[in-house]
Amino acid sequence: MTALQFIEPLLFIVVTLVAITMVTKRGKIILKTIQLGRSEEVKGPKMERWKNVLLLAFGQQKMFRKPGVALLHLIVYAGFIIINIEIVEIILDGMLGQHRLFAPLLGSLYPTLINAFEMLALLVLVACILFIIRRNLKSIPRLQSADLKGWPRNDAMIILVTEIILMSLFLLMNASDTLLQERGHPSYSQHATGNFWISALLHPLLNNLTNDSLVVIERSSWWLHILGIYAFLNYLPYSKHLHIILAFPNAYFARLDPSGKMENMPSVQQEVIYAMQPSLAPVENSTTPARFGARDVMDLTWKNLLDAYSCTECGRCSNACPANQTGKLLSPRKIMMDTRDRLEELGKTLTKQGTWQEDGRSLLHTFISVEEINACTTCNACVQECPVSINPLDIILQLRRNLVMEESNTPAEWAALFGNVENNFAPWKFNPEDREKWIQPS
């Protein structure tokens, strides 16, 4: 074994371990920040939850309300996942110093699989190019809004360009490899696979190159492809594309209650019962909840925080929001992005200090304004439209509950309504005893 044959596998093992260590460390931070949330009981039958995973996460059911875009998205998603099955072979080749380890094991099935992967790679390339054109040349309001200004818009472009580069490297690697096989190069002809459908189309571009140049291209493409995969893997937890992974648990843990049902605080419900029926009130002092509603991310549930990390930033929620469409400040997408930004802020503090300490900032007021959450009509359109079962409305309601019950911060119209409900047990200002007069015969 030559020095190069020994050094290359060793270098590959080191790079692999570094990549896995880095992504694991980041994953632990995300998990730790999600666990900052309050507990929430998971209700509903497991079969219904697995059905959500199958239809919403795997099948992307809600995406297909717009079939054209959904098909492109499915190609990119499925293509990238399926093509990366080949990473298993690349990793084993790299660690063992082998080349196309699975070729002799799979026999005639091997070229069939690689041909299928190449077809998918071409489809992914085309789909990514169309997405770039669509994002930059076609004016789509939900992709041009102020929510996406700066990093979020760049994030989408980074992923699309990365996909194009990775697929191109995959095809170039196969093209140079099969051409070296044709020429009988000793390092490549021992596991001859024959040409592949798509990469063979690149042969005319490479025919005039020497064998040494082709080896450099094949090895460079191989290394850049796997390093690109590792880089993508480590970039993913910092990107909105983390939904590639989190869409599955998020769909599984999605609430199965009717979508219009609101979660009440039992302690508040009990106080209302006592107000209406004082005889039921306990003699001893009852404990007061630590906080009404949510002021910061720690007051939300772990499912709310999982929602924030699962957000795809597609904007379908904001596009369906009547408040947003009539020019109000509210954007359900921004609510989720702001929640994730606050979580990221806390994650950095936890990483540096080990524990979180009061920093004078909070999700409410610092990130999300009163005007935003008061604009919500609670119509549930954002929840209905989300392709990965995110619930921005629940976060809005919890923030608004905190405003009302702890800060007494409500619009004047709401204050009058609350006063009527408290005094008259109805939104209207009339005596409760007169409520049934309308049914009496005149």
Summary of the structure (lengths in Angstrom):
residues: 442
radius of gyration: 28.3
end to end distance: 105.8
largest distance: 106.0
contacts: 1258
relative contact order: 0.10
helix: 70%
strand: 1%
